[in-house]
């Protein structure tokens, strides 16, 4: 029976790709000389082994974590779907290893993760989790166009530096080793802003509850006060036209691996110059130039994806609910749904569908709360130069993607700097979009209250630190076509 166990464990080694790890360390799982290891392997081939019916399960004895210089072991163990003392059949153990690798990579804390067998004693097995941590502290210059997307800034605004925010941004990921994030930003240029927020996913021993909070202050000399012909209309002045402030606190709950609940309360203030109210009396409710309101919001997120920044397999979804304001001066209920599904069609191809839908009640909303399609990550390809305001609507996107190239840039290390491998994956894509936005008061706009369609082809580049660059050539139903740039967005 002992020989059968060895055959079985060797199959695990082959399937989870443990051989490269052993080659790096120069020895077997227990530090045996290489020649002795090779001698043992001569009679252990995966092809010769067949799992017998009624095979006894393997018991996870120890989980050994290496490479985590800063990350606390509890953060890594939290993402594993197994723990010490659990028992699994061979085929289930292999699946657990792959799932653990995906979950750890989706933390965005590591460049590489290997989950594999370390050693065994009969049916007792030790599991090795080896990680290569990222660089977590980024004090970087801040430079960002304020327009909705790069296309609008480059083409419509002629890449004007007057429409750029610049400053200094401190990104401190994994600040205490518990996957917490600290952000501090000082912004000048188009806007004057100060932003500070802190997010800690777990604050309790059971690692289920999290906490985040933040504040932001700012003002602008230029602002979008209306929409005409489905284009934003701006006003610029030497004095400040807009002042704003917001503070929030949020608690999160994550009992399982793939789901997270977030409940937050914020308090915001928005103030605009009298000139804005004269140009658009409906900018705020009742012709006001200042509103102060609380907001209660709830998010439910589900992720079952192989790689969140650029998924090729799996599903994701989000339910968002918010209540802004209390009194009739500003009162809004909003429900939003997002969904993403990705199906592999082979080793290099996959098919994706992404959906979005939302409704705001009551339908009579001020201009401030009617922005919908074309803002943030809510967009349809082919309509990047337009915005569609409204109180309800959604879209459906479909795409067929194939990986065209994948290669690595390897940089040799030194005594102080570890070797660096930069992976590059290039994908080709064809896609189609359809959507509809309901606007009870379209005014001088024409894209609301009608079906919208677009299609096109694209190239995606995916590389280190979750960088995703998208270049699309899109066609819309207005007979227009152009090249567009996009940042990553799974929805």
C-alpha positions in Angstrom: 0.0 0.0 0.0 2.9 2.4 0.7 4.1 2.1 -2.9 0.6 3.0 -4.1 0.8 6.2 -2.0 4.1 7.1 -3.6 2.7 6.7 -7.1 -0.3 8.9 -6.1 1.8 11.6 -4.7 4.1 11.7 -7.7 1.1 12.3 -9.9 0.3 15.3 -7.7 3.8 16.6 -8.2 3.4 16.3 -12.0 -0.1 17.8 -12.2 0.6 20.9 -10.0 3.9 21.7 -11.6 6.1 21.3 -8.6 9.2 20.2 -10.6 10.2 23.8 -11.5 10.1 24.7 -7.8 12.4 21.8 -6.9 14.8 22.7 -9.6 15.1 26.2 -8.2 15.8 24.9 -4.7 18.3 22.3 -6.0 16.8 19.4 -4.0 13.8 17.4 -3.0 11.1 18.3 -0.6 13.2 17.1 2.3 16.5 18.5 1.1 17.8 15.2 -0.2 20.6 15.2 -2.7 19.6 15.6 -6.4 21.1 12.2 -7.4 19.1 10.4 -4.7 16.0 12.2 -5.8 16.4 11.2 -9.4 17.0 7.6 -8.3 13.8 7.5 -6.4 11.9 8.9 -9.4 13.0 6.3 -11.9 10.3 3.9 -10.9 7.6 6.6 -10.3 5.8 7.6 -13.5 2.4 9.2 -13.6 1.3 7.2 -16.7 1.7 3.9 -14.7 -0.6 5.0 -11.9 -4.4 4.5 -11.9 -6.4 5.7 -8.9 -8.0 2.6 -7.4 -11.7 2.6 -6.5 -12.2 3.4 -2.9 -8.8 5.1 -2.5 -8.2 6.5 1.0 -8.1 10.3 1.3 -4.9 12.3 2.0 -4.8 14.3 5.2 -3.2 17.8 5.1 -0.8 17.7 8.0 1.1 21.0 7.7 0.9 24.1 5.4 4.3 25.7 5.0 4.5 29.3 3.6 7.7 30.7 2.2 8.5 34.0 0.4 6.2 36.2 2.5 8.7 38.7 3.8 5.9 41.1 4.8 2.6 39.5 4.2 1.2 38.0 7.4 0.6 34.2 7.1 -3.0 34.6 8.2 -3.8 36.6 5.1 -2.5 33.7 2.9 -4.2 31.0 4.9 -7.5 32.9 4.6 -7.6 32.4 0.8 -7.0 28.6 1.0 -10.0 26.4 0.7 -8.3 23.8 2.9 -6.6 23.7 6.3 -4.6 21.4 8.4 -6.5 18.3 9.3 -8.7 18.3 6.2 -8.8 15.1 4.1 -9.2 14.9 0.3 -9.0 12.4 -2.5 -6.2 12.9 -5.0 -8.3 14.5 -7.7 -9.9 16.9 -5.2 -6.5 17.9 -3.7 -5.2 18.9 -7.2 -8.2 21.1 -7.7 -7.7 22.7 -4.3 -4.1 23.6 -5.2 -5.2 25.4 -8.4 -8.0 27.2 -6.7 -5.6 28.4 -3.9 -3.2 29.7 -6.5 -6.0 31.7 -8.2 -7.2 33.1 -5.0 -3.8 34.2 -3.9 -3.0 35.8 -7.2 -6.3 37.8 -7.1 -5.1 39.4 -3.9 -2.8 41.6 -6.1 0.0 41.1 -3.5 2.2 38.7 -5.4 4.0 38.4 -8.7 3.9 34.6 -8.6 2.3 31.9 -6.5 3.0 28.2 -6.4 0.9 25.8 -4.3 2.2 22.2 -4.3 3.1 19.2 -2.3 6.1 19.5 -0.1 6.5 16.1 1.6 4.5 13.1 2.7 4.4 10.4 5.3 1.9 7.7 4.3 -1.4 9.4 3.7 -0.3 12.5 5.7 0.9 15.3 3.3 2.6 18.7 3.9 1.6 21.5 1.5 4.0 24.2 0.4 2.8 27.7 -0.5 5.5 29.7 -2.2 4.9 33.4 -3.1 7.0 36.2 -4.6 5.9 39.5 -3.2 5.4 42.7 -5.1 6.8 46.1 -4.3 4.2 47.7 -2.1 5.2 51.3 -1.5 4.8 53.7 -4.4 5.4 57.4 -3.8 4.8 58.5 -7.4 4.0 61.7 -9.3 0.3 62.1 -10.0 -0.6 63.1 -13.6 -4.1 62.4 -14.9 -6.4 64.1 -17.4 -9.7 65.0 -15.9 -11.8 64.1 -18.9 -13.9 61.0 -18.9 -11.5 59.0 -21.1 -8.2 59.5 -22.9 -10.0 59.8 -26.3 -12.0 62.9 -25.1 -8.8 64.5 -23.7 -6.6 63.8 -26.7 -9.1 64.5 -29.6 -11.7 66.9 -28.3 -9.5 68.8 -25.8 -6.3 68.6 -27.9 -4.5 67.0 -25.0 -4.6 70.4 -23.2 -2.4 70.5 -20.0 -5.0 72.9 -18.6 -7.3 69.9 -18.2 -4.8 67.8 -16.2 -4.6 67.1 -12.5 -1.0 66.8 -11.2 0.5 66.3 -7.8 1.9 63.6 -5.6 0.3 60.3 -4.7 1.4 57.9 -2.0 0.2 54.3 -2.5 1.1 52.0 0.3 -0.4 48.5 -0.3 -0.1 45.8 2.3 1.0 48.6 4.7 1.0 46.3 7.9 1.3 43.0 6.1 -2.4 42.4 6.4 -3.5 43.4 2.8 -4.4 46.9 4.0 -4.1 49.9 1.8 -3.2 53.5 2.6 -3.8 56.3 0.0 -2.8 59.9 0.3 -3.0 62.3 -2.6 -2.2 66.0 -3.1 -3.6 67.3 -6.3 -3.2 70.6 -8.1 -3.8 71.8 -11.7 -7.3 71.5 -13.0 -8.5 70.6 -9.5 -7.3 71.3 -6.0 -7.8 68.2 -4.0 -6.7 66.4 -0.8 -7.6 62.8 -0.5 -6.9 60.3 2.3 -8.3 56.8 2.8 -7.4 53.6 4.6 -8.8 50.1 3.9 -8.2 47.1 6.1 -10.0 44.0 5.0 -9.9 42.2 8.4 -10.1 43.7 11.9 -11.3 40.6 13.8 -9.7 37.3 14.8 -12.1 35.4 12.7 -11.0 37.4 9.6 -14.5 38.2 8.4 -15.1 41.8 9.3 -13.2 44.8 7.7 -13.1 48.5 8.0 -12.3 51.5 5.8 -12.6 55.2 6.0 -11.6 58.3 4.1 -12.0 62.0 3.5 -11.7 64.2 0.4 -11.7 68.0 -0.1 -11.5 69.9 -3.4 -12.5 72.8 -5.6 -12.6 73.5 -9.4 -12.4 76.6 -11.6 -14.1 74.7 -14.4 -17.1 72.3 -14.3 -19.6 70.5 -16.4 -22.9 72.1 -15.8 -25.1 70.7 -18.6 -25.4 68.3 -21.5 -26.3 69.4 -25.0 -26.4 67.1 -28.0 -25.2 64.3 -25.7 -21.9 66.3 -25.0 -20.8 67.8 -21.8 -20.9 71.6 -21.6 -18.3 73.3 -19.5 -17.8 76.7 -17.9 -14.5 78.1 -16.8 -13.8 81.1 -14.6 -10.9 82.7 -12.8 -12.7 82.1 -9.5 -13.7 78.7 -8.2 -17.0 77.5 -9.5 -17.3 74.3 -7.4 -16.4 73.3 -3.8 -16.9 69.8 -2.4 -16.2 67.7 0.6 -16.9 64.1 1.5 -16.2 61.7 4.4 -17.1 58.1 4.7 -16.8 55.1 6.9 -17.5 51.5 5.7 -17.6 48.1 7.2 -17.3 44.9 5.2 -18.1 41.3 5.8 -16.5 38.3 4.0 -17.5 34.9 5.4 -16.8 32.9 2.3 -13.9 33.2 -0.2 -15.7 34.6 -3.2 -18.3 36.9 -1.7 -18.1 40.2 0.1 -20.7 42.6 1.7 -20.0 46.3 2.2 -22.1 48.7 4.1 -21.2 52.4 4.3 -22.3 55.8 5.4 -21.0 59.0 3.9 -21.7 62.7 4.4 -21.1 65.0 1.5 -21.3 68.7 0.6 -21.5 70.2 -2.9 -21.5 73.9 -3.6 -21.5 75.7 -7.0 -21.3 79.4 -8.0 -24.4 81.4 -8.6 -23.4 81.5 -12.3 -23.9 77.8 -12.6 -27.4 78.0 -11.1 -28.3 80.8 -13.6 -27.1 78.7 -16.6 -28.8 75.5 -15.3 -31.5 76.1 -12.6 -32.0 72.3 -12.4 -28.3 71.6 -11.5 -29.4 71.1 -7.8 -33.0 70.6 -6.6 -35.1 73.7 -6.3 -32.5 76.0 -7.9 -30.2 75.8 -4.9 -26.4 76.4 -5.2 -25.5 74.2 -2.2 -26.6 70.8 -0.9 -25.5 68.8 2.1 -26.6 65.2 2.3 -25.9 61.8 3.9 -25.7 58.6 1.8 -26.3 55.1 2.9 -25.0 52.4 0.5 -24.6 48.7 0.3 -22.6 46.5 -2.1 -22.6 42.8 -2.6 -19.7 41.4 -4.7 -19.1 37.9 -6.0 -15.9 36.9 -7.8 -15.1 33.5 -9.2 -12.5 34.4 -11.8 -9.1 33.0 -12.8 -7.6 36.5 -12.8 -9.7 39.5 -11.8 -7.8 42.3 -13.7 -8.2 40.3 -17.0 -10.5 37.2 -16.6 -10.5 34.5 -19.2 -12.7 32.1 -17.1 -15.3 32.4 -14.5 -18.1 34.7 -13.2 -18.4 37.9 -11.3 -21.4 40.0 -10.2 -22.2 43.1 -8.2 -25.4 44.4 -6.6 -25.3 48.1 -5.5 -27.9 50.0 -3.5 -27.8 53.5 -2.3 -30.0 56.1 -0.6 -28.9 59.7 -1.0 -30.5 62.4 1.1 -33.4 62.4 3.5 -35.6 65.4 2.8 -37.3 66.5 -0.3 -34.5 69.0 -1.0 -32.5 66.0 -2.2 -33.9 62.4 -2.2 -32.7 59.5 -4.4 -32.9 55.8 -4.3 -30.7 53.8 -6.7 -30.3 50.1 -7.5 -27.5 48.9 -9.8 -26.6 45.4 -11.2 -23.4 44.3 -12.9 -22.4 40.9 -14.2 -19.6 39.2 -16.1 -19.3 35.7 -17.5 -16.3 34.2 -19.3 -16.2 30.8 -21.0 -13.0 29.2 -22.3 -13.2 27.9 -25.9 -9.8 26.3 -26.0 -6.3 27.0 -24.6 -6.1 30.4 -26.2 -9.6 31.6 -26.8 -12.6 32.6 -24.6 -16.0 34.2 -25.0 -17.3 36.9 -22.6 -20.5 38.6 -21.8 -20.9 41.7 -19.6 -24.1 43.3 -18.4 -25.1 46.4 -16.5 -28.4 47.8 -15.4 -29.6 50.6 -13.0 -32.7 52.6 -12.0 -32.9 55.8 -10.0 -36.1 56.8 -8.1 -38.0 59.0 -8.3 -37.5 59.6 -12.0 -37.6 63.3 -11.4 -33.9 64.0 -10.6 -31.7 67.1 -10.7 -28.9 67.3 -13.3 -26.4 66.5 -10.6 -27.9 63.0 -10.2 -28.8 62.1 -13.8 -25.4 61.2 -15.2 -25.4 57.6 -16.4 -23.7 56.2 -19.6 -20.2 57.5 -20.4 -19.1 58.3 -16.9 -16.5 56.3 -14.9 -16.5 52.6 -16.0 -20.1 52.7 -17.3 -19.7 53.0 -21.1 -20.4 51.5 -24.5 -17.6 51.1 -27.0 -18.1 53.4 -30.0 -19.8 56.2 -27.9 -16.7 57.4 -26.0 -17.2 61.0 -27.2 -20.8 61.0 -25.9 -22.6 60.9 -22.6 -26.2 59.8 -22.1 -28.0 61.1 -19.1 -31.0 59.4 -17.6 -32.6 57.7 -14.7 -32.7 54.0 -15.9 -31.2 51.7 -18.4 -28.3 49.3 -19.1 -26.3 47.5 -21.7 -25.1 44.1 -22.8 -21.6 43.5 -24.2 -20.3 40.4 -25.9 -16.7 39.6 -27.1 -14.7 36.8 -28.6 -11.0 36.9 -27.6 -7.9 35.0 -28.6 -4.4 35.2 -27.2 -2.1 36.1 -30.0 1.3 36.3 -28.2 2.8 35.7 -24.8 6.5 36.3 -23.9 8.6 37.5 -21.0 11.3 40.1 -20.4 13.8 38.7 -18.0 16.2 40.9 -16.1 19.1 39.4 -14.2 19.3 40.1 -10.5 22.1 41.3 -8.3 23.1 40.5 -4.7 20.6 43.2 -3.5 18.0 43.0 -6.2 16.1 39.8 -7.1 15.7 38.7 -10.7 12.7 40.2 -12.4 10.4 38.6 -15.0 7.9 40.8 -16.8 5.2 38.8 -18.6 3.5 40.2 -21.6 0.3 38.8 -23.1 -1.3 40.2 -26.2 -4.9 39.4 -27.1 -7.1 40.0 -30.2 -10.8 40.7 -29.7 -14.0 41.2 -31.7 -17.0 42.6 -29.8 -20.6 44.0 -30.0 -22.6 46.2 -27.6 -26.3 47.1 -27.3 -27.9 49.3 -24.7 -30.8 51.6 -23.8 -31.0 54.7 -21.5 -34.4 56.1 -20.3 -34.5 59.9 -19.9 -37.9 61.5 -19.1 -36.5 65.0 -19.9 -34.0 64.5 -22.8 -34.0 68.2 -23.7 -31.6 68.9 -26.6 -30.1 65.3 -26.5 -30.9 62.5 -28.9 -29.2 59.3 -27.7 -31.6 58.7 -24.8 -34.8 56.7 -25.2 -33.5 54.7 -28.2 -31.7 51.4 -28.7 -27.9 51.9 -29.1 -25.6 49.5 -31.0 -21.9 49.3 -31.7 -19.2 46.8 -32.7 -15.5 46.6 -33.4 -12.2 44.9 -33.1 -9.5 45.4 -30.4 -6.1 44.6 -29.1 -5.4 44.0 -25.3 -2.0 44.1 -23.7 -1.7 42.6 -20.2 1.5 42.7 -18.2 3.0 43.2 -14.7 1.2 44.9 -11.8 -2.2 44.1 -13.3 -1.6 46.6 -16.1 -4.2 46.2 -18.9 -4.2 48.4 -22.0 -7.0 48.2 -24.5 -7.0 49.6 -28.0 -10.4 49.4 -29.8 -11.5 50.3 -33.3 -15.3 50.8 -32.9 -18.2 51.5 -35.1 -21.6 53.0 -33.9 -25.0 53.3 -35.4 -24.4 56.9 -36.2 -22.0 55.9 -38.9 -19.0 56.9 -36.9 -15.8 54.9 -36.3 -12.5 55.7 -34.6 -9.7 54.3 -32.5 -10.3 54.4 -28.7 -8.1 53.7 -25.6 -9.4 52.1 -22.5 -8.3 51.2 -19.0 -9.2 47.8 -17.6 -12.8 47.1 -16.6 -14.1 43.6 -16.1 -17.7 44.9 -16.5 
